[in-house]
């Protein structure tokens, strides 16, 4: 029986043995690149495909990174170098700084408002019980204000992202895809 990654399960017996090489190691399904070299170009390569949590032929845990992937990483790094290069780029740093310039003050203001509401409700119950209009008191208005500010903050965040970050982030994603596609040999 094989797992979702195409690697045999080690529960013993049956057709699992046909998926092993003569040396007793599992074959790892790969896509072949130019020249027939195996490559792992998926940046989200899952844990089971890497051999994590599975046993090698001797009953010991398998190495976390399969040997073929280790060889590829030692040859040149590939996609990891591209992602590190993009992360160090001025465009990426600008997107991150725009994000931080909005989120850090926004969270600080929102958290202060929330803590202020909770502290006031616990330390000044007389003030919170003060009627404003009919049966509506200060605590009810402040509680509804919490919901209102949550929706306003969400709207402001989405608007800021759409106007100030999304286009630049999409351009970075496109550039990253083009660079990693170039590593793989061109076409898709």
ZINORTA-V812992 format. One line per field, one symbol per residue. ss: DSSP state (a for helix, b for strand, c for the rest). A space follows every 50 residues. Layout:
# ZINORTA-V812992
ss: ???
This chain:
# ZINORTA-V812992
ss: cbcccccbcccccaaaaaabcccccbccccbbcaaacbbccccccccccc ccccbcccccbcccccaaaaaaaaaaccaaaaaaaaaacaaaaaaaaaaa aaaaaaaaaaaaaaaaaaaaaaacaaaaccbbbccbbaaaaaaaaaaaaa aaaaaaaaaaaaaaaaaaaaaaaaaaaaaaaaaacccc
